[in-house]
Amino acid sequence: MLYLVPTPIGNLKDITLRAIEVLKEVDLILAEDTRTSSKLLNHYQITKPLSPYHQHNEHKVLQHLVSQLLEGKKMAVITDAGTPGISDPAFYW
């Protein structure tokens, strides 16, 4: 299962309860910038594996990620701020 999870654009508190729930449940979080995303995840005490996923590596890692999804892994795609796939990573999916 792949989730596209919107993240706060400004205040870290501007996140939905469902987004926090999903991020706590998935096996892997794919992040546009892991340094930026770590701030959000640390704020909500979410300790899940975090992997970079952005326009510079998506072609290299996509096949591996799809294989993991087919094996039943649950993943979430997040961006530095906003909704993935609108103007950030996830376009290639």
Backbone hydrogen bonds in HBPLUS format (Angstrom, degrees):
<---DONOR---> <-ACCEPTOR-->    atom                        ^
c    i                          cat <-CA-CA->   ^        H-A-AA   ^      H-
h    n   atom  resd res      DA  || num        DHA   H-A  angle D-A-AA Bond
n    s   type  num  typ     dist DA aas  dist angle  dist       angle   num
A0075-MET N   A0001-MET O   2.90 MM  74  6.34 162.5  1.93 164.6 170.3     1
A0003-TYR N   A0075-MET O   2.81 MM  72  6.17 155.3  1.87 147.6 156.1     2
A0077-VAL N   A0003-TYR O   2.80 MM  74  6.23 157.6  1.85 164.3 171.3     3
A0005-VAL N   A0077-VAL O   3.02 MM  72  6.01 164.0  2.05 158.0 163.2     4
A0007-THR N   A0082-GLY O   2.91 MM  75  5.10 159.9  1.95 133.4 136.6     5
A0082-GLY N   A0007-THR O   3.02 MM  75  5.10 159.2  2.07 123.7 129.7     6
A0014-ASP N   A0011-ASN O   2.88 MM   3  5.53 167.2  1.90 123.8 127.9     7
A0020-ILE N   A0016-THR O   3.22 MM   4  6.58 159.9  2.27 148.1 152.3     8
A0021-GLU N   A0017-LEU O   2.93 MM   4  6.18 160.2  1.97 149.8 155.8     9
A0022-VAL N   A0018-ARG O   2.91 MM   4  6.13 163.0  1.93 152.4 156.1    10
A0023-LEU N   A0019-ALA O   2.99 MM   4  6.19 167.6  2.01 151.5 154.9    11
A0024-LYS N   A0020-ILE O   3.03 MM   4  6.25 142.5  2.18 145.6 155.4    12
A0025-GLU N   A0021-GLU O   3.11 MM   4  6.31 130.3  2.37 140.3 153.4    13
A0025-GLU N   A0022-VAL O   2.99 MM   3  5.09 135.1  2.20 100.3 113.4    14
A0026-VAL N   A0022-VAL O   3.07 MM   4  6.19 146.3  2.19 163.0 168.8    15
A0027-ASP N   A0074-LYS O   2.74 MM  47  5.24 147.8  1.84 131.8 141.7    16
A0028-LEU N   A0074-LYS O   3.26 MM  46  6.69 143.9  2.40 151.1 159.3    17
A0076-ALA N   A0028-LEU O   3.04 MM  48  6.57 146.5  2.16 150.9 161.2    18
A0029-ILE N   A0049-PRO O   2.91 MM  20  6.19 161.0  1.94 157.5 163.9    19
A0051-SER N   A0029-ILE O   2.88 MM  22  6.25 160.7  1.92 161.6 166.5    20
A0030-LEU N   A0076-ALA O   2.71 MM  46  5.98 170.5  1.72 169.9 172.9    21
A0078-ILE N   A0030-LEU O   2.85 MM  48  6.19 162.4  1.88 171.4 177.4    22
A0031-ALA N   A0051-SER O   2.84 MM  20  6.07 161.1  1.87 154.7 160.8    23
A0053-TYR N   A0031-ALA O   2.78 MM  22  5.35 154.7  1.85 138.9 138.0    24
A0032-GLU N   A0078-ILE O   3.28 MM  46  6.63 135.6  2.49 134.0 146.2    25
A0037-SER N   A0033-ASP O   2.96 MM   4  6.18 171.4  1.97 162.1 165.0    26
A0038-SER N   A0034-THR O   2.90 MM   4  5.79 143.1  2.04 136.4 145.1    27
A0039-LYS N   A0036-THR O   3.22 MM   3  5.66 137.5  2.41 106.2 115.9    28
A0041-LEU N   A0037-SER O   2.97 MM   4  6.28 170.9  1.98 160.1 162.5    29
A0042-ASN N   A0038-SER O   2.79 MM   4  5.80 160.7  1.83 147.7 153.3    30
A0043-HIS N   A0039-LYS O   3.04 MM   4  6.12 152.4  2.12 139.4 147.0    31
A0044-TYR N   A0040-LEU O   3.24 MM   4  6.59 145.8  2.36 146.8 154.6    32
A0046-ILE N   A0041-LEU O   2.83 MM   5  4.93 175.9  1.83 146.3 147.5    33
A0045-GLN N   A0042-ASN O   3.08 MM   3  4.75 163.8  2.11 101.8 105.7    34
A0057-ASN N   A0054-HIS O   3.07 MM   3  5.69 158.0  2.12 119.1 125.4    35
A0058-GLU N   A0054-HIS O   2.95 MM   4  5.69 136.6  2.15 165.0 178.5    36
A0060-LYS N   A0057-ASN O   2.94 MM   3  5.27 129.5  2.20 108.3 122.4    37
A0061-VAL N   A0057-ASN O   3.09 MM   4  6.29 151.7  2.17 160.6 169.3    38
A0062-LEU N   A0058-GLU O   3.06 MM   4  5.56 141.3  2.21 143.1 149.1    39
A0065-LEU N   A0061-VAL O   3.03 MM   4  6.29 159.2  2.07 156.9 163.6    40
A0066-VAL N   A0062-LEU O   2.87 MM   4  6.11 160.6  1.90 159.3 164.3    41
A0067-SER N   A0063-GLN O   3.00 MM   4  6.21 155.9  2.06 144.4 151.0    42
A0068-GLN N   A0064-HIS O   3.04 MM   4  6.36 153.1  2.12 145.3 152.2    43
A0069-LEU N   A0065-LEU O   2.95 MM   4  6.27 153.1  2.02 147.7 155.4    44
A0070-LEU N   A0066-VAL O   2.90 MM   4  6.18 157.4  1.96 152.6 158.5    45
A0071-GLU N   A0067-SER O   3.09 MM   4  6.35 130.0  2.35 137.1 150.1    46
A0071-GLU N   A0068-GLN O   3.13 MM   3  5.02 133.1  2.36  92.7 105.8    47
A0073-LYS N   A0068-GLN O   3.08 MM   5  5.59 160.4  2.12 152.1 146.3    48
A0072-GLY N   A0069-LEU O   2.92 MM   3  5.15 157.7  1.97 107.6 114.5    49
A0086-ILE N   A0083-THR O   3.40 MM   3  6.09 163.7  2.42 136.4 137.9    50
A0085-GLY N   A0089-PRO O   2.98 MM   4  5.64 120.8  2.34 132.7 139.1    51
A0093-TRP N   A0090-ALA O   3.24 MM   3  5.31 141.1  2.40  99.9 110.2    52
